[in-house]
């Protein structure tokens, strides 16, 4: 039994999913992986199920009908993992933009260095560690994080990062607070509430490499949810008491 659950949401990732799963399972540390697939029409789920024959004790899949949003996929995975007693929860993309070799650094930041949330940060210290993104997207992402920091006071350089490791207690408390966003604003809300609850956060520098196979899931609606959602989130926080249980 591993102490760590990696949650990987998928939608149309047939080009990447087998390679990603095999890579993670080849690492020195043992991880369990839960794939949350939103009804991929390209056979992503079938590939995972076939690999379960080889990795029956450490690979799991939950299939959902339709695209229900990144945030709900992670919440589904968190609740699944909480019921099964994992101590550490890792969010990770399937497209290799998150390097599996960095998993141990995020895990160690929580398990051995005393942090409650470790963030794989593209922009820590003002640096920009992004490969293969158009300059326009780099600028949008970088200034989105600056915007979040300005509006909310969140002391994190990469507020939209999706490569993270949480201690179990963080997930338990934050989920009780009712997460409201489903797109990339979900990533901001999770960090913001972790900070408001007083948990110790560490940014771990990583290099983000844009996908080379498959389709990007970014859209204008996702961007607007994040932009306006930050203001809503900050205003709601004035009326909420954050207390660890």
C-alpha positions in Angstrom: 0.0 0.0 0.0 1.4 3.4 -1.0 0.9 6.4 1.2 0.5 8.6 -1.9 -2.3 8.9 -4.5 -1.7 10.6 -7.8 -4.9 11.9 -9.4 -4.8 12.3 -13.1 -7.9 13.7 -14.9 -8.2 12.7 -18.5 -10.2 13.6 -21.6 -8.9 12.4 -25.0 -5.4 11.5 -23.8 -4.9 8.2 -25.8 -1.5 9.4 -27.1 -0.1 10.1 -23.6 -1.9 8.0 -20.9 0.0 4.7 -21.3 3.4 6.4 -21.5 2.6 8.5 -18.4 1.4 5.6 -16.3 4.4 3.4 -17.2 6.8 6.3 -16.4 5.3 6.9 -13.0 5.3 3.2 -12.1 9.0 3.0 -13.1 10.0 5.5 -10.5 11.9 4.4 -7.4 9.1 5.5 -5.0 5.8 3.6 -5.1 2.7 5.6 -6.0 -0.9 4.7 -6.6 -2.6 6.4 -9.5 -6.3 7.1 -9.9 -7.3 8.2 -13.4 -10.6 10.1 -13.5 -11.8 10.0 -17.1 -14.6 12.2 -18.4 -16.0 9.9 -21.0 -13.1 10.2 -23.5 -14.4 9.3 -26.9 -10.9 8.2 -28.1 -10.6 5.1 -25.9 -8.4 6.6 -23.1 -10.3 4.6 -20.5 -9.9 1.4 -22.4 -6.1 1.9 -22.5 -6.1 2.4 -18.7 -8.3 -0.7 -18.1 -5.9 -2.8 -20.2 -2.9 -1.6 -18.1 -4.8 -2.5 -14.9 -4.1 -6.1 -15.8 -0.4 -5.3 -15.4 -0.7 -2.9 -12.5 -3.7 -4.3 -10.7 -2.7 -3.3 -7.2 -1.7 0.3 -7.9 -3.8 1.6 -10.9 -7.4 2.6 -10.6 -9.9 4.3 -12.8 -13.2 6.2 -12.2 -15.2 6.8 -15.3 -17.7 9.7 -15.6 -20.1 10.7 -18.2 -19.3 13.9 -20.2 -16.9 16.7 -19.5 -17.7 17.8 -15.9 -14.8 20.0 -15.3 -11.2 19.8 -13.9 -12.2 20.8 -10.4 -15.0 18.2 -10.1 -12.6 15.5 -11.4 -10.1 16.3 -8.6 -12.8 16.5 -6.0 -14.1 13.1 -7.1 -10.5 11.8 -6.8 -9.9 13.4 -3.4 -13.0 11.8 -1.9 -12.1 8.5 -3.4 -8.7 8.7 -1.9 -9.9 9.9 1.5 -12.1 6.8 1.8 -9.1 4.6 1.2 -6.7 6.2 3.7 -4.0 7.9 1.6 -1.8 10.5 3.4 -0.6 12.5 0.4 -2.6 13.6 -2.6 -0.9 14.7 -5.8 -2.5 16.5 -8.7 -0.9 15.9 -12.1 -1.6 16.3 -15.8 -1.4 13.4 -18.2 0.3 15.3 -21.1 3.9 15.4 -19.6 3.8 19.1 -19.0 4.4 18.0 -15.4 7.6 16.0 -15.3 7.1 12.7 -13.4 10.7 13.0 -12.2 9.6 16.0 -10.1 7.1 13.9 -8.1 9.6 13.0 -5.4 10.5 16.6 -4.8 6.9 17.5 -4.2 6.4 14.5 -2.0 9.5 15.2 0.0 8.5 18.8 0.5 5.5 17.6 2.4 6.5 14.2 3.8 10.0 15.2 5.0 10.3 19.0 5.1 7.2 19.8 7.1 5.0 21.5 4.5 1.3 21.0 4.0 1.1 21.9 0.4 3.9 21.7 -2.2 3.4 23.5 -5.5 5.4 22.7 -8.6 6.0 26.4 -9.6 6.8 27.7 -13.0 7.4 31.3 -11.7 9.0 31.0 -8.3 11.2 33.9 -7.5 10.1 35.8 -10.7 11.8 33.3 -13.0 9.8 31.9 -16.0 10.4 28.1 -16.4 8.2 27.3 -19.4 9.1 25.5 -22.6 7.2 25.4 -25.9 4.4 27.9 -25.0 3.7 30.8 -27.3 4.8 34.1 -25.7 1.2 35.3 -25.5 0.2 32.3 -23.4 3.3 32.6 -21.2 2.5 36.3 -20.5 -1.2 35.5 -19.8 -0.3 32.8 -17.3 2.4 34.8 -15.6 0.3 37.9 -15.2 -2.7 35.9 -14.1 -0.6 34.7 -11.2 0.5 38.3 -10.5 -3.2 39.4 -10.6 -4.3 36.7 -8.2 -1.5 37.7 -5.8 -2.6 41.4 -6.0 -6.3 40.8 -5.5 -6.1 38.1 -2.8 -2.8 38.6 -1.1 -2.0 34.9 -1.7 1.8 34.6 -1.2 2.3 32.3 -4.1 4.1 33.1 -7.4 2.4 30.5 -9.5 -1.3 30.7 -8.4 -2.6 28.7 -11.4 -0.2 25.8 -11.1 -1.8 22.4 -11.4 1.1 20.2 -10.2 0.7 19.9 -6.4 1.1 17.7 -3.4 -1.2 18.0 -0.4 -1.2 16.5 3.0 -4.4 14.6 3.8 -5.5 17.1 6.5 -5.4 20.0 3.9 -7.8 18.1 1.6 -10.1 17.2 4.4 -10.5 20.8 5.6 -10.6 22.5 2.3 -13.3 20.2 0.9 -15.4 21.0 3.9 -15.4 24.7 2.9 -17.3 23.9 -0.3 -15.1 24.4 -3.4 -17.1 26.4 -6.0 -15.1 26.5 -9.2 -14.8 23.8 -11.8 -12.2 25.1 -14.3 -8.7 26.5 -13.7 -10.1 28.8 -11.0 -10.3 25.6 -9.0 -6.5 25.6 -8.8 -6.5 29.1 -7.4 -9.3 28.4 -5.0 -7.6 25.4 -3.5 -4.4 27.3 -2.9 -6.2 30.3 -1.5 -8.2 28.3 1.0 -5.2 26.3 2.0 -3.5 29.6 2.8 -6.5 31.0 4.6 -6.6 27.9 6.8 -3.1 28.6 7.8 -1.3 25.7 6.2 2.3 25.8 5.3 2.9 26.2 1.6 6.1 25.6 -0.3 6.8 26.4 -4.0 9.1 23.9 -5.6 10.7 25.1 -8.8 9.9 23.0 -11.9 10.2 23.3 -15.6 6.8 23.2 -17.4 6.9 21.8 -20.9 3.8 22.2 -23.1 2.3 19.0 -24.5 3.6 17.6 -27.7 0.7 15.2 -28.3 -3.0 15.5 -27.7 -5.2 18.6 -27.5 -5.0 21.5 -25.0 -8.1 21.9 -22.8 -7.7 25.6 -22.3 -10.6 27.8 -23.4 -11.8 31.4 -23.1 -14.6 30.4 -20.7 -12.0 28.8 -18.4 -9.9 32.0 -18.5 -12.9 34.2 -17.6 -14.0 32.0 -14.8 -10.5 32.4 -13.3 -10.4 36.2 -13.9 -13.7 37.1 -12.4 -13.8 34.2 -9.9 -10.8 35.6 -8.1 -12.7 38.7 -7.1 -15.8 36.7 -6.0 -13.6 34.4 -4.0 -11.9 37.3 -2.2 -15.2 39.0 -1.4 -16.7 35.7 0.0 -13.6 35.3 2.2 -14.5 38.4 4.2 -17.6 36.6 5.5 -16.1 33.2 6.2 -14.2 32.0 9.2 -11.3 29.6 8.4 -10.7 27.1 11.1 -8.8 23.8 11.0 -10.6 20.8 12.3 
